[in-house]
Amino acid sequence: MNEDKVDNIKHGLVAACLGDPGKLTYKKARRGDAEIDKAVIHVLKHSKEDFGITEFSPYGYDERQYCSPGFNLPAGSLKRTPNGRFPQYHTSTDNLNFIQT
C-alpha cells in the first residue's frame, strides 16, 4: 500500500533479544555495506565492550522481511545472544529471570 514511500527509507535497525547477558551482536543488512552497518559497527568498535558481527542471512526477525528481494531495504539487527542460541529461546523456560538490567 505504501510502495511510493519506500524510497524515503534510508536505513533501519531491528532491536531484539537485548535482555540476556550475552555480548552484543550485529547482523548486517543484506547489502552488507549500508550506512546503518557502518554506523553500528563504528559505535560497537568504540564501545570498549565485546561484540560480534554476522553477515546477513534470511533467518531471524523483521530485518529479513525488510531486506527481502522485493524491498531490499538497508536494515540491520542488533541483539545480544542471537536467536536460537540460548536454551530459553521460544520455549516454556523463557521467563523474566533471564533478563539482565
Secondary structure in CASP SS format (residue, H / E / C, confidence):
PFRMAT SS
TARGET T0000
AUTHOR 0000-0000-0000
METHOD secondary structure of the structure
MODEL  1
M C 1.00
N C 1.00
E H 1.00
D H 1.00
K H 1.00
V H 1.00
D H 1.00
N H 1.00
I C 1.00
K C 1.00
H C 1.00
G E 1.00
L E 1.00
V E 1.00
A E 1.00
A C 1.00
C C 1.00
L C 1.00
G C 1.00
D C 1.00
P C 1.00
G C 1.00
K C 1.00
L E 1.00
T E 1.00
Y E 1.00
K E 1.00
K C 1.00
A C 1.00
R C 1.00
R C 1.00
G C 1.00
D C 1.00
A C 1.00
E H 1.00
I H 1.00
D H 1.00
K H 1.00
A H 1.00
V H 1.00
I H 1.00
H H 1.00
V H 1.00
L H 1.00
K H 1.00
H C 1.00
S C 1.00
K C 1.00
E C 1.00
D C 1.00
F E 1.00
G E 1.00
I E 1.00
T E 1.00
E C 1.00
F C 1.00
S C 1.00
P C 1.00
Y C 1.00
G C 1.00
Y C 1.00
D C 1.00
E H 1.00
R H 1.00
Q H 1.00
Y H 1.00
C C 1.00
S C 1.00
P C 1.00
G C 1.00
F C 1.00
N C 1.00
L C 1.00
P C 1.00
A E 1.00
G E 1.00
S E 1.00
L E 1.00
K E 1.00
R C 1.00
T C 1.00
P C 1.00
N C 1.00
G C 1.00
R C 1.00
F C 1.00
P C 1.00
Q C 1.00
Y C 1.00
H C 1.00
T C 1.00
S C 1.00
T C 1.00
D C 1.00
N C 1.00
L H 1.00
N H 1.00
F H 1.00
I C 1.00
Q C 1.00
T C 1.00
END
